[in-house]
Amino acid sequence: MFHAFLIKYAEIGIKGKNRYLFEDALMKQIRHALREAEGEFDVTKEQGRIYVRANGEFDFDEAVESLQRVFGIAEICPVVILEDEGYDKLSKDVIAYVDEQYPDKKKTFKVYARRAKKSYPIPSMELAAELGGDILDAFPEMSVDVRNPEILITVEIREKIYLYSQSISGPGGMPVGTNGKAMLLLSGGIDSPVAGYMIAKRGVKIDAVYFHAPPYTSERAKQKVVDLAKLVARYSGPIHLHVVNFTDIQLYIYEKCPHDELTIIMRRYMMKIAERFAQQDGCLGLITGESIGQVASQTIQSLAATNEVCTMPVFRPVIGFDKQEIVDISVKIGTYETSIQPFEDCCTIFVAKHPVTKPNINVIKRSEMNLQEKIDAMLEEAVNTAETIMVQ
């Protein structure tokens, strides 16, 4: 029965004169997402509404699943599109629709009519009442509840007539690409993919950087991160993933700096490198999956020491979440099972037994003086030899 979807958005509706820019971005993302679904689709905008129409046969469930990954969509309504052939034909079509969609007729309902085409001869309230009466005549076991109906049947009169009663939740947020671009520090853990998802949900295009430490981390660890990037990219769109060989820098820090400061100093150099790639890719900020107090490198003092090397803002969308809240989102977006695969990343290989939890920035800087001889050249080498993978 269904060959089209009405796409409803939320925040975009309050964007005033710039709303068309957000609508166009949303339509672009919808077209991109539907490339994964079986079938061919037209995405159009009519009178402030966005419609997805299938050209021929298509996989309904695949189409819905694809649309549920498009940020900016609040609701997905499978809709039947009818020609305006008079009230009697409309009444028959509505009754047939109710009969097919709701085999169990012992339900309450309400008809909501909207007459956007003002030349239509029957006013909205009168049309809703007439259709409601016809449904009751056809199915006496149904009953009307105007306050809290189990079924809300919506009839929109436009150039054509749009009939729908189902509403499937979308992910909300803003269309990707409408709020700039940022660089995600992506590890193989649970937190950073969730952080990337959450920032992308606010309309930010994301790229990512991953710090690889062969031979201490395996190719399986690298593939795990590529797989996580692919899962995030289902929501965010294509990601340029920069894979940085961080082994030599880590070993140099391990050799020259106090071991209780290893994590902080390594993290500071990761941020420096990530910022270099962010500048190259036209990003306006960095994204991390840090949460206050979760590990030694995520105390307030540690975060301040890490921030001190950055000139760009650092976005930490899960900063106030506890672990279970982050896990719940990772399960929802499908990254959890990949994140818990037992392949170590470079951060866990060189963790000190007793890391400093309240680092003093001046002390950290003095320790970093021990790196002066080689560190700048090593940073350049890491940036210049990085592998960039296009993840879609």
N, C-alpha and C positions, 0 to 999 in steps of 0.2 A: 504493500500500500504506500509506503513512504519512498519518495524519490527526491526529497529535499529536506534541508534543515534551516530553521531560523536561528541565527546566532545572536544572542543577547550579550551586551557588555555592560559593565557597571561604571567604573571610574572614568572611562573615556567620555561618557555622556556629559561630564561637567567641564570639558576642556574648552568650551566656548568657541571662538573663531578658529582655533587650531584643531578642532575635533577631527576635521577631515584628514589631517596628517596621521593621527592615531588610527583612524579607521582604515586608511590605505595601508599602513604598516601591519595592521591586524589581518587584512585580506591577503597580504603578501605571505605572512606566516602561515595562514590557513592553507594556501596553495602549496607551500613547501611541505607542510605536515601531511597533506593528503596524497603526496606522491608515494607514500608507503602503503596506502590502502588500495585494494583492488577496485578498479573502476575509473571512469573519467568524470571530472567535476568542473562545473562553472561556479565561480565565486563572484557575486555581484552585490552592489549597494543600491538600494532603492528607498527613497524617502526616509533616510536615516536608519534603515534596516540592512543587515547583511544576510544574504541567503547563499546557501550552498546547494546546488542542484546537480544531481547525478545524470549523466548522459548514458542511459541504458542501464544494464545490470551492474550491481555493485555489492560489495560486502558491507552490510549495515554495521555489524559489530566492529569491523576494522576501521570504518570511517569514524564511528563514535570514539573509538580508542585514540585515533590520531588527533581528533579535535580536542579531546580531553588533555592533550599535551601542549595546547597553544595558549600561552599566557595572553591575557586580555579577554578571554571568553569567560563569561559568568555562567551562562546557561546555553544548552544545546537543545533545541526543540524540534523533534521530528514533525514535519508539517506536510499536510496534504494541500496541494494547490488546485483550486477549482476555477473553472470559467464562470463568469456571471451569466447564468441562464435563467434568472428569475428565482423568486422565493421558493416555489414548489420544488424545484430541482435541488436547491440548497438544503431544504428541509430533509429530503430523501437522502442526500449525501451525508448529512450530519447524523441521521438515524443509523445509516449503514456503518458509519465510522464508529459510533458508540457500540453497536452490536459486535463489530469485529474486534475492537480493542478491549472490551470489557465483557468477557463471557459470564462472569459473575455479576449479575445485575443488582444485587442487594447492596447498593452503594448510594451515598448521597452525592449530589452534583450541583454545579452552578454553571450557567452559561454567561460568559462575558463577551460582549460584542463591541467592536470598535469600528466606527465608520469613518475611515480616513478619506474615503472618496465621498465628498459631500453631495454629489449628484445621485447617490444611491437613495431610492425612494423611502426606505424605512429607517427611522432614527435608531441609534444604538440601543437605547433602553427598550424600545418596543421590539426590536429584532431579538434581543436576548430573551425577552418574555415569551415571544411567539415560539422560538426554537425550544425553549425550556418546556413549554406546554406540549409541543409535538413529541419531545422525548418521553415525557410522562405518559402520553397516550400510547406510545409504542411499547414502553416498558413500565407497566404500573408498579412493579416491585421496586423501582428506583424512587428516590425522594429528593426534594430540593433542600439545600442548606446554604443560605447565602453568606453565612459567617465563616464556617469552617468545613467546606465541602471536601469529600474524599477525591472528587474529580472536578477539575476546573476546565471546562471546555471553552476554548477561546476561538472566536471567529473575527478575523480582521478583514474588513472590506476595503480593498485597494483597487488597482486596475484589475487585479484578479482577487480571488477570495482565498484566504489562508486559514486553514483549520488545524488546530493542534490542542493537545491536552497533557502531553508529557513534557517534563523539563529535566534534563540530565545535567548534573553539575559540571561546570568547567573548572579550570584551575584558578581563575581570577587573575589579578595582577594587571600588568601593562604589557603591550606588545614589545617583544624583544627588538632592540635597536632604537627605541624612542627616547632612551635616557643615557646615551653615551656608551662607553666601553670600559671594561676593567680587566685586570689580569689576576687570575686565580692561582694561588699556590696550591697545587693539587698533589696530595700524597695518596698512599694506598689505604688510608684509614676511613673511618665512618664520617668524620666531621666535615672535611673539605668538600666532598661532592655535594653535601647538603648546603653548605655555604654558597657554592656556585649556583645551585638551583634557586636558592632564596633571592640572591641578587639578580639573577636573570628574570625572576618573576616580577621584579620592579622595572622591567624594560631595558635592562643593561645587557649589551652584547658582551660575551666573555671569551677570552682566550686563556690559556693555562700554561704553567711552567711546572715541570716535575724534576726533582733532583735525584739522579741515579748514581749509585756508588758501586760499580763493578770492581772487583769480583765479590765484594761483600754483599751486594744485592744481586739477585739473579735476573735473567731475562724474563722469568715468570713474574717477578715483581714488577718489571717494566710493563709487561703485557697486561697485568692486573690494572695498572693505572690507565693504560690505553682503553681497556674495557670500561672502566669507570667514566672516562671522558666520553665514550660513546653513549653511555646511559644518560649522562647529563645533557649531551648534545641533542637527545630526543626532545628535550624541552627548550634548550637554549639556542638551537641551531648549530651550524658548523663551528668547531673550535680548532684554532691553531694551537697544538700542544708542543711546547718547546721542552725537549729532554736534555737536561744539562748533566754532563759528567762531573760529579762533585767530589770524586774520590781523593784526588790530589790535594784539594783544599782542605778536606776533612783531616787527612793524615798530617798535613802541615800544622793545622790548628792543634791537633792532638799532640804533636811533638813540641810545640812552642808555648802553649798556653796552659794555665792551671786546669786540671781536669774537672774541678767542680764548676768551672765556667764554660766548659765545652759547648753545652747545648745553647746557651745564650749567644756565644760568639759565632757559632755555626749559623744560628738563626739570623743573626744580623747580616752575615754575608749572603745568605739566601735572599733576604729582602733586597739587598743591593743589586744582586743579579736579576731578581724578578722585576725590579724597577727599570733596569736597562731594557729588558724585553718589553715592558709596558710602554716605555717611551718609543721604542721601535714600532710597536703595533698601534700607536695612537690611543693608548689607554689613558684614562684620567685618574685611576686609582688602583690599589691592590685589594685582593680579597683573601682572607684566611678563614680557617675553620676553628679559630681559637675560642675557648670558653673559659671564663675566669675561674682559676683555681683547679682546673681539671688535671693538669700536670704541672711540674715545677717550672716549665717555660711559659706558663700561662697565668702566673700570679700578676697582680697589678704592677709590681715592680719590674717583673720580667717583660711584660708587655710594653712598659715605658722604655725600657732599655732597647727593645727591638724597634720600637717606633722612632727612636732617636736618629737612626740612620736613614730614614725615609723622607723624601721631599714631597711625595704624593700622599694623599689621604689613604688610610688603610681601613677597609670595610670589614667588620667582623659580625655578620648577621646572627651567629649563634652565641654571641658573647654572654648572654644571660640565661642560656638554656642549660638544664642539667642533661646528663648523658642519655637518659631514657627518652626525653623529648626529642633529642637529635636522632636517636635510633628509630623512633616512631616515624619521623619524616623520611629517613633513609629506606625504611620498609615500604612506605607509601610510594616513593618514586622509583623503587626497584634497584637501589644501589647496595642495600645491606648485605645480601648474600655474597656479592663480589668483594665488598670491603672486608669481610671477615675471613677471606681466604688467607691461609697462613704463610704469606710471603712478606718478608721483612722489608721495610723501606730504610732509607739512609739515616733517618732521624733515630730509629731504634737501635741501629748497629753501634753507634758511638755514644750511647747514653752513659753518663757518669754514675757511679754507685751512689754518690751523695751530692747531687747537683745543688748549686746555690739557688735559693728560692726568693731571696731579696737582694738581687744584684745592685751594686752601686755603679752608676754609669761611669764615673771617673775611674774607678778601679778597673772596670771592663776596658776602657780606652787605654789604660796603662798596659794591660795585658796584651792588647792588640798591637802595641808598639813592637812587640817581639816578632810580628809578622811582616814588618816593613820591607824587609829585603826582597821578598818574592811575591807578596800577596797581590799587588796590582797586576803584575804580569799573569799570574794564575787566574785572576778574575777575567782578564781579557781572553785568555786561552779558553776558559770555560764557556764564555759567551760566543766566541767565534767558532767553536767546534760543536756547538749544540745541534742536535737533530730536531727538525721541525716536522711534525706529523699533522696532516689535515684529517681531523676526526669529524665524521658526519653521522 
